Amino acid sequence: MLATTVTSALGQYPGWQQAVSYDMQATLDTASHQYQGVAKVTYKNNSPETLDKVFWHLFFNAFQPGSMMDVRSRTIEDPDRRVGSRIVELPEDEWGWIHMERVKAFGQDAEFEEDGTVLVVNLPKALRPGKSVTLELAWTAQVPRQIRRSGWMNKEGVEYSMTQWYPRLCEFDHHGWHSNPYIGREFHGIWGDFEVTLDVPEGYVVAATGVKTSEKSVDGPQGTPRTQSTYKAEDVIDFAWAADPDYMTETVAVGDVDLNLVHQANPEIDSNWTALAGYAAKAMAFINEDIGPYAYPQYTVVQGGDGGMEYPMITLITGERSLRSLVGVTVHEMAHSWFQAMVATNESLHEWMDEGFTSWAESRCMAHLFADPMKPSEDPHGWAYASYIRQHLSGNEEPLITHADHYKTNRAYGVGAYSKGEVLVEQLGAIVGPEARDAAMRRYFKEWSFKHPGPHDFKRVVERESGLELDWYFQDMMHTTNAVDYQVSGVQVHNDSAVVQLARLGDMAMPQDLTLTWEDGTTTSVHIPLVMMRGHRVLDDGEILGEDWPWVDPNYELALPTGGKRLKSVELNASGLVADVHPENDEIEFNLDLIQEALQSH
Ligand SMILES: [Zn+2]
């Protein structure tokens, strides 16, 4: 399923991506919380450039006083409560680190330098286009006390959350190297094949990315019994695992996929986790239909970490939650499989394409799982709209093109990536129509899985699906904090016609949907496209097409026949699809008796 030569239907992609395979072993000492690692990593340079260095992430080095993650956490205006000043307070034997002992490349010793959370390896000879190099690494690592995502002993007593745990080769693509220091947020990686052997004391239950291909008992130092299990995973951008002696596993099938739920045996949470299995299976079946088929043989939801964090084929979530919260976090992390694991945009640069698209898919899935016949009109995306609008009005919004680690506040990052990202997708329904939007998302997943697309690739898919031009939309939504604010500025009612005046008050243009409600309860709908869309969405039955609105004009007027009926209200954005930041000026309601008096007095 993975293409190293990338050609989209349009062929506009640069046409290559790097490839890697890891053959790795880790031997964990649970007394010191250290492990010994060895790896043979084969890296194929599919780029047209000759490389003389390769960069690796050493994420565990973030968990020591003075690291960039520590400094950032102590100086940002609104620190993540999970980190705060915990790193600087760690005793040395609870720090995290990875110390490289040896690196060989092309069979020769290679010079290397550890620079915080990044390892730079100078290749003893150049890696030319189309050629491969095998790198042999040996290192010692200390697993940090659990602070953020990975570590030993999380707050629920899970012993090992092993994420961001090994030297991970940085991605090199047509933009260059992506050797981001680990400060705390999003990731990017090369698709690769992993074969990982985990050697742990007997009695530990392991959950991991991939499929277990073997397990055997071995003798450790002083004859202590240990278990070695090997996992294989193909076409994944990362490999994560967790281990705890109290884990129990339940497995349900979703088609050919094994869905594993792994949690500590605990009478207080067991029944929630059993119920979760049913919801998780339904969720996966729903997203398979809604977005496209899940590509891997298994998915594991494991208790661990510090909230919820996605990895290929596995997620670590905290487990002592209400059922609804367990389902919510699981659906979110599972939905990441489509956007983080299979599509895999560079989440550091385009965090909204990962968190936002995931949140959008999550909201749809949650609405499906918890459909409430008593509240059929409840908007599954309402929370995202409200959160984005609140942040915009606060004046602290930052544009979505901001690098995930560089937002001034955690809040601006969170609302931008999750809420505005979700709004960006949902609001396309107001421009291209909900059906074309949904079809575009499916097409995007199908055409761009395993290819690391960027924003323009998504934009082109929506344009091709709808036949409309959308550069204006993505430009404003991604690169600016411009917002939409339209107003019904006036209505003149005559006996046989109503003249409606609209105004654009905000900086961002949007096509508008106008609904006139008549005294007898009937409605008239008008769709008003923008000139620069070069077309309009499919109209609903009976919907009237207004003249294109040239966005530069702050005002717009249209006259509609009343057919002798009295007008009750005039409303913009009745569907709520447009994130109009001042909905209070979107509607004019008439007191019919007053109007009647007014008409008679003239
Ligand atoms: Zn997420």
Residues whose N, C-alpha, C, O or C-beta is under 5 A from the ligand:
A	BS01	ZN	E355
